[in-house]
Amino acid sequence: MDIYSTNESVPQINLYERLLRKYELMQSVFSIISRKDLSFSQMIDGILQEGCRLFDEDIGIVSEIKGDKYIVRNVYSTDNSIEQGQVYDVNGTFCSITLKSNGPLGIADVKNSKWKKHPCIKTGLKSYIGVPITVEDRPFGTLNFSSSRAKVSPFPDIDMEFVETLGDWVSMILARAIMLDELHILATHDSLTGLPNRKYFQKRLDSCIHRAKKDKNYSFALLFIDLDRFKEVNDQFGHYAGDATLKEVALRIEDHVRPRDNIGRFAGDEFIVLIEDVSDDHVMDIASRIHEGVREPIHVEDKTVNIETSIGITLSGNAPDVKGLIGIADKAMYKAKRQNKRLCLLTRTKQIYK
């Protein structure tokens, strides 16, 4: 029997039975968040599914609120009417009310509540229970459960306590997920420019080398970029200007490659770029555009920094491993620098300057 019957002639189950049922469901939720074989997203999905059973609702959502946008981060829906990633205007949702409540909110029958004229009525939902979520003491969004069916009696206090408990668990899971994401980024990305670091880039390059060995139709180019006389920027303007210059150079390199190409900060003032499925002529054009983009004046507060690049290029197949391929690109870069050229494409059989 449902906790909330839609037929008033059917008696409500007593408090003991209600507590027993909810205790069993909460045990089920606890077993979900204790499993080590589930991802954080799977844990939240499990909480949403059990929460719908707990409150006799059809839709469970963890939302993320960004400005005036309501983003469906995780969802469980009995009819699959809502998908993860959908975006709504937060002002037209029940969650806009929940966020202002600073605590759990339960609406058994929207049409007979004080929110019957609120824009959320247009959603077609008739019952709702939700709670704000904070992650690391910052507002994140909401945990909420809803249905197109109204309740015949208000949500009891115990339901409000349970949704708060579920909200605390979801907040804990999200905090752990965000912390691990941040740790992963710190381990794999350069803290100054946000680009993949040397170690992470080398792993990506290694996988491309293995693919090229197996697939004759697959090829790539490797660019090794060095900033000419970068030390002078630090000496003349200070390390703050030097850091700002490196960040701006990273952005300019990104502007001249495709989204699927890979850029890394190799070391100091050296950058490395992996460009897949590209011809010799095309990669030379890309390298030229990078050079021209970087040499445009960089403004750091009241200072103007002028920087140029020397770029070494090599192609897949010129070395059997990561160390060898990077070595060739590095050698090409020094050849370009010594010849006072912008770039040099170096292979086992040719060298082209531009």
C-alpha positions as CSV (number, residue, x, y, z in Angstrom):
1,M,0.0,0.0,0.0
2,D,1.3,3.5,-0.8
3,I,2.1,5.8,2.0
4,Y,0.0,8.5,0.4
5,S,-3.2,7.1,-1.0
6,T,-5.0,9.0,-3.7
7,N,-8.3,7.4,-2.5
8,E,-9.5,8.9,0.7
9,S,-11.6,5.8,1.5
10,V,-8.4,3.8,1.9
11,P,-7.0,4.2,5.4
12,Q,-3.5,5.5,5.9
13,I,-0.9,3.1,7.2
14,N,0.0,3.8,10.8
15,L,3.2,5.6,12.0
16,Y,5.0,2.4,13.0
17,E,4.5,0.8,9.5
18,R,5.6,4.1,7.9
19,L,8.8,4.2,10.0
20,L,9.5,0.6,9.3
21,R,9.2,1.0,5.6
22,K,11.3,4.1,5.5
23,Y,13.9,2.5,7.7
24,E,14.2,-0.3,5.2
25,L,14.5,2.0,2.3
26,M,17.1,4.2,4.1
27,Q,19.1,1.0,4.8
28,S,19.0,0.4,1.0
29,V,20.3,3.9,0.3
30,F,23.1,3.4,2.8
31,S,24.1,0.2,1.2
32,I,24.3,2.0,-2.2
33,I,26.7,4.7,-0.9
34,S,28.8,2.1,0.9
35,R,29.6,0.2,-2.3
36,K,33.1,0.6,-3.6
37,D,32.2,-0.7,-7.1
38,L,29.9,2.2,-7.9
39,S,31.0,5.5,-9.3
40,F,29.8,8.7,-7.6
41,S,27.3,9.3,-10.3
42,Q,25.9,5.7,-9.9
43,M,25.6,6.3,-6.2
44,I,23.5,9.4,-6.7
45,D,21.4,7.7,-9.3
46,G,20.7,4.9,-6.7
47,I,19.7,7.5,-4.1
48,L,17.3,9.1,-6.6
49,Q,15.7,5.8,-7.4
50,E,15.3,4.8,-3.8
51,G,14.1,8.4,-2.9
52,C,11.3,8.1,-5.4
53,R,10.2,4.9,-3.6
54,L,10.7,6.5,-0.3
55,F,8.4,9.5,-1.0
56,D,6.2,7.8,-3.6
57,E,7.2,10.2,-6.4
58,D,8.0,9.6,-10.1
59,I,10.9,11.9,-10.7
60,G,14.1,12.4,-8.7
61,I,16.7,15.1,-9.6
62,V,20.0,16.5,-8.4
63,S,20.1,19.9,-9.9
64,E,23.0,22.3,-10.3
65,I,22.2,26.0,-10.3
66,K,24.4,28.4,-12.2
67,G,23.1,31.9,-12.3
68,D,19.5,31.7,-13.6
69,K,20.0,28.3,-15.1
70,Y,18.7,25.0,-13.6
71,I,20.8,22.1,-14.9
72,V,19.8,18.5,-14.5
73,R,23.0,16.9,-13.2
74,N,21.5,13.5,-12.2
75,V,18.0,12.2,-12.8
76,Y,15.7,9.2,-12.2
77,S,12.4,9.3,-14.0
78,T,9.9,6.4,-14.2
79,D,8.9,7.6,-17.7
80,N,12.3,8.9,-18.9
81,S,10.6,12.3,-19.6
82,I,13.7,14.2,-18.3
83,E,17.2,13.7,-19.4
84,Q,20.6,14.5,-17.8
85,G,22.0,17.8,-19.0
86,Q,18.7,19.5,-19.7
87,V,18.6,23.2,-18.8
88,Y,15.7,25.2,-17.5
89,D,15.1,28.8,-16.2
90,V,15.4,28.3,-12.5
91,N,12.7,30.9,-11.8
92,G,10.2,28.6,-13.4
93,T,11.0,25.7,-11.2
94,F,10.0,24.5,-7.7
95,C,13.7,24.7,-6.8
96,S,13.6,28.5,-6.9
97,I,11.3,28.2,-3.9
98,T,13.4,25.5,-2.3
99,L,16.6,27.6,-2.5
100,K,14.9,30.5,-0.7
101,S,13.5,28.2,2.0
102,N,17.0,27.4,3.5
103,G,15.7,24.0,4.4
104,P,13.5,21.1,3.2
105,L,10.3,22.1,1.3
106,G,7.3,19.8,0.9
107,I,4.3,20.6,-1.3
108,A,1.7,17.9,-1.2
109,D,-0.8,19.6,-3.6
110,V,0.5,22.6,-5.6
111,K,-2.9,23.8,-6.7
112,N,-4.0,24.0,-3.0
113,S,-0.9,25.7,-1.8
114,K,0.3,29.2,-1.5
115,W,2.4,28.7,-4.6
116,K,-0.5,28.0,-6.9
117,K,0.2,31.2,-8.9
118,H,4.0,30.6,-9.0
119,P,5.4,30.0,-12.6
120,C,6.4,26.5,-11.4
121,I,2.7,25.5,-11.8
122,K,3.4,25.4,-15.5
123,T,5.6,22.3,-15.1
124,G,2.5,20.2,-14.6
125,L,3.9,18.7,-11.4
126,K,1.5,18.5,-8.5
127,S,3.6,17.3,-5.6
128,Y,7.2,18.1,-4.7
129,I,9.7,17.6,-1.9
130,G,13.2,19.0,-2.0
131,V,16.1,20.4,-0.1
132,P,19.0,22.8,-1.0
133,I,22.4,21.2,-1.5
134,T,25.7,22.8,-0.5
135,V,29.1,21.5,-1.4
136,E,32.1,22.7,0.7
137,D,29.8,25.3,2.2
138,R,28.9,26.7,-1.2
139,P,25.4,26.6,-2.6
140,F,25.3,23.9,-5.4
141,G,21.6,23.2,-6.3
142,T,18.9,21.0,-5.0
143,L,17.9,17.4,-4.4
144,N,14.2,17.1,-5.3
145,F,11.5,14.5,-5.9
146,S,8.2,15.3,-7.7
147,S,5.2,13.8,-9.4
148,S,2.2,14.8,-11.6
149,R,0.1,13.2,-8.8
150,A,-1.0,15.3,-5.8
151,K,-1.0,13.9,-2.3
152,V,-4.1,13.8,-0.1
153,S,-2.2,14.8,3.0
154,P,0.8,16.9,3.7
155,F,4.3,15.5,3.8
156,P,4.9,14.4,7.4
157,D,7.8,15.7,9.5
158,I,9.6,12.4,9.1
159,D,9.7,12.8,5.3
160,M,11.2,16.3,5.8
161,E,13.9,14.8,8.0
162,F,14.6,12.0,5.5
163,V,15.0,14.3,2.5
164,E,17.4,16.4,4.6
165,T,19.4,13.2,5.3
166,L,19.4,12.3,1.6
167,G,20.5,15.8,0.8
168,D,23.4,15.5,3.2
169,W,24.5,12.2,1.6
170,V,24.3,13.7,-1.9
171,S,26.3,16.7,-0.7
172,M,29.0,14.4,0.7
173,I,29.2,12.4,-2.6
174,L,29.4,15.5,-4.7
175,A,32.2,17.0,-2.5
176,R,34.2,13.7,-2.8
177,A,33.7,13.7,-6.6
178,I,34.8,17.4,-6.9
179,M,37.8,16.8,-4.7
180,L,38.9,13.8,-6.8
181,D,38.4,15.8,-10.0
182,E,40.5,18.6,-8.6
183,L,43.2,16.2,-7.5
184,H,43.2,14.6,-11.0
185,I,43.5,18.0,-12.6
186,L,46.4,18.9,-10.3
187,A,48.2,15.7,-11.2
188,T,47.7,15.9,-14.9
189,H,47.6,19.6,-15.7
190,D,49.9,22.6,-15.4
191,S,48.7,24.9,-12.5
192,L,49.6,28.1,-14.3
193,T,48.2,27.7,-17.8
194,G,45.7,24.9,-17.2
195,L,47.2,22.9,-20.0
196,P,48.0,19.2,-19.7
197,N,51.4,18.7,-18.2
198,R,54.4,16.9,-19.6
199,K,53.6,13.5,-18.1
200,Y,50.0,13.6,-19.2
201,F,50.8,14.8,-22.7
202,Q,53.4,12.0,-23.1
203,K,50.8,9.4,-22.3
204,R,48.5,10.9,-25.0
205,L,51.4,10.9,-27.5
206,D,52.2,7.3,-26.7
207,S,48.7,6.2,-27.5
208,C,48.9,8.0,-30.8
209,I,52.2,6.3,-31.7
210,H,50.7,2.9,-31.0
211,R,47.6,3.8,-33.2
212,A,49.8,5.0,-36.1
213,K,51.7,1.7,-36.0
214,K,48.4,-0.3,-36.4
215,D,46.6,2.0,-38.7
216,K,48.4,3.1,-41.9
217,N,45.7,5.7,-42.7
218,Y,46.3,7.5,-39.4
219,S,49.0,10.1,-39.0
220,F,49.8,13.1,-36.8
221,A,52.3,15.9,-36.4
222,L,54.1,17.1,-33.4
223,L,55.0,20.7,-32.8
224,F,57.7,21.8,-30.2
225,I,57.3,25.5,-29.4
226,D,59.9,27.6,-27.6
227,L,59.5,31.3,-26.7
228,D,62.5,33.3,-27.9
229,R,64.2,35.4,-25.2
230,F,61.5,34.7,-22.7
231,K,64.1,35.2,-19.9
232,E,64.3,38.9,-20.9
233,V,60.5,39.3,-20.1
234,N,61.1,38.1,-16.5
235,D,64.2,40.2,-16.2
236,Q,62.7,43.4,-17.6
237,F,59.1,43.2,-16.3
238,G,59.2,40.6,-13.4
239,H,57.9,37.1,-12.9
240,Y,54.3,38.3,-12.7
241,A,54.5,39.6,-16.3
242,G,56.2,36.4,-17.2
243,D,53.4,34.2,-15.8
244,A,50.8,36.4,-17.5
245,T,52.6,36.0,-20.8
246,L,52.7,32.2,-20.5
247,K,49.0,32.1,-19.8
248,E,48.3,34.4,-22.8
249,V,50.5,32.3,-25.1
250,A,48.7,29.2,-24.1
251,L,45.4,30.8,-25.0
252,R,46.7,32.0,-28.4
253,I,48.0,28.5,-29.3
254,E,44.6,27.1,-28.5
255,D,43.0,29.7,-30.8
256,H,44.9,28.3,-33.8
257,V,44.4,24.6,-33.4
258,R,41.2,22.5,-33.6
259,P,39.3,21.6,-30.4
260,R,40.4,17.9,-30.7
261,D,44.1,18.7,-31.0
262,N,46.2,18.4,-27.9
263,I,48.3,21.2,-26.3
264,G,50.7,20.8,-23.4
265,R,53.1,22.8,-21.4
266,F,56.3,20.9,-21.7
267,A,58.6,22.9,-19.4
268,G,59.2,26.5,-18.6
269,D,58.6,28.5,-21.8
270,E,58.2,25.4,-23.9
271,F,54.9,24.2,-25.3
272,I,54.1,21.1,-27.3
273,V,51.2,20.4,-29.7
274,L,49.8,17.2,-31.1
275,I,47.8,17.6,-34.4
276,E,46.1,14.6,-35.7
277,D,45.2,13.7,-39.3
278,V,47.0,16.6,-41.0
279,S,49.1,16.9,-44.2
280,D,52.7,18.3,-44.3
281,D,51.6,21.5,-45.9
282,H,48.7,22.0,-43.6
283,V,50.7,21.5,-40.4
284,M,53.2,24.1,-41.7
285,D,50.3,26.6,-42.2
286,I,49.0,25.8,-38.6
287,A,52.5,26.4,-37.2
288,S,52.8,29.7,-39.1
289,R,49.5,30.9,-37.7
290,I,50.5,30.0,-34.2
291,H,53.8,31.9,-34.7
292,E,51.9,35.0,-36.0
293,G,49.3,34.8,-33.2
294,V,51.9,34.6,-30.5
295,R,54.0,37.5,-31.8
296,E,51.1,40.0,-31.5
297,P,51.8,42.4,-28.6
298,I,50.7,41.0,-25.2
299,H,49.5,43.6,-22.7
300,V,50.1,43.0,-19.0
301,E,48.6,45.9,-17.0
302,D,50.6,48.9,-18.2
303,K,53.3,46.9,-19.9
304,T,53.6,45.6,-23.5
305,V,55.4,42.3,-24.0
306,N,56.6,41.3,-27.4
307,I,57.5,37.7,-27.8
308,E,58.2,35.4,-30.8
309,T,58.5,31.6,-31.2
310,S,60.7,29.0,-32.7
311,I,58.8,25.9,-33.7
312,G,60.1,22.5,-34.5
313,I,57.8,20.0,-36.3
314,T,58.0,16.3,-37.0
315,L,55.6,13.7,-38.2
316,S,54.4,10.3,-37.0
317,G,56.6,7.5,-38.1
318,N,59.8,9.4,-37.7
319,A,60.6,7.7,-34.4
320,P,59.4,4.5,-32.7
321,D,58.6,6.0,-29.3
322,V,57.7,9.1,-27.4
323,K,61.2,10.0,-26.4
324,G,62.5,9.7,-29.9
325,L,59.7,11.7,-31.5
326,I,59.9,14.6,-29.0
327,G,63.7,14.6,-29.5
328,I,63.3,15.1,-33.2
329,A,60.8,17.9,-32.7
330,D,63.1,19.5,-30.2
331,K,66.0,19.2,-32.6
332,A,63.9,20.8,-35.3
333,M,63.1,23.7,-33.0
334,Y,66.8,24.4,-32.4
335,K,67.5,24.2,-36.1
336,A,64.9,26.9,-36.7
337,K,66.4,29.0,-33.9
338,R,69.9,28.7,-35.3
339,Q,68.8,29.4,-38.9
340,N,66.8,32.5,-37.6
341,K,63.6,31.0,-39.1
342,R,60.1,30.8,-37.6
343,L,59.8,27.0,-38.0
344,C,61.5,23.9,-39.2
345,L,59.9,20.6,-40.2
346,L,62.4,17.8,-39.7
347,T,62.0,14.1,-40.7
348,R,64.5,11.3,-41.3
349,T,64.7,12.4,-45.0
350,K,64.1,16.1,-45.2
351,Q,64.1,19.4,-43.4
352,I,61.9,22.3,-44.5
353,Y,62.3,25.9,-43.1
354,K,59.8,28.7,-43.2
